[in-house]
Amino acid sequence: MNEILQSISDAIIKRLPGHLNKSVFLAIVDDEGRVLIPSPYQNEFVFAGLNDREGGFFYIRHREGGKIQFSESPTTRKFAAIQNFVRVRYELRLVACVKNVEPYFIEEQIRFAIMNANLPSCAAFANVAIEPVESNVDSIAVLKEESKKSKPFDKNLFFISHDFNIVGDRDFALEFYCENPCQNGSC
């Protein structure tokens, strides 16, 4: 999953240089409504939510508290005879903070970058696709959803959210059968 999110993040930053220069994934929302990420240096979480100190940035987080949905896969295409695919759906939200830019332009560029990102696929996670769900360019509404405690922000900032799903066919048996199934597609 991290490789897919990295591909999406790289595509967005490449599409919007100068507007978005930092990304964070996979963020979580705690009980107090703060957006956090695991600290790389200690066993704690650090704030990664909306602020006016970072310049142009975005984060990606799960919607609905990190739930991952599973269903029967429609695919019959297999890379190996032992495969048994399950359809997996990750429901995600991207939230961007940009300054002095037309919000509709940024939303269109973010959506385009996500939909056209070069998504990695392998024997254990195949047929990966993006499903757009909805976007919100109302800064106040996004701010209320993403930051439970209101605080003053720079009036030149815009907050945009874009909800999307990552859907693919995952073979959980192959993941454990082969040591590195995505690096060795012939397992």
Buried (B, 14 or more C-beta within 10 A) or exposed (E): BEEBBBBBBBBBBEBBEEBBEBBBBBBBBEEEEBBBBBEEEEEEBEEBBBBBEBBBBBBBBBBEEEEEEEEEBEEEEBBBEEBEBBBBBBBBBBBBBBEEBEBEEBBEBBBBBBBEBEBEBBBBBBBBEBEEEEBBBBBEEBBEBBBEEEEEBEEEBBBBBBBBBBBBBBBBBBBEBBEEBBEEBEB
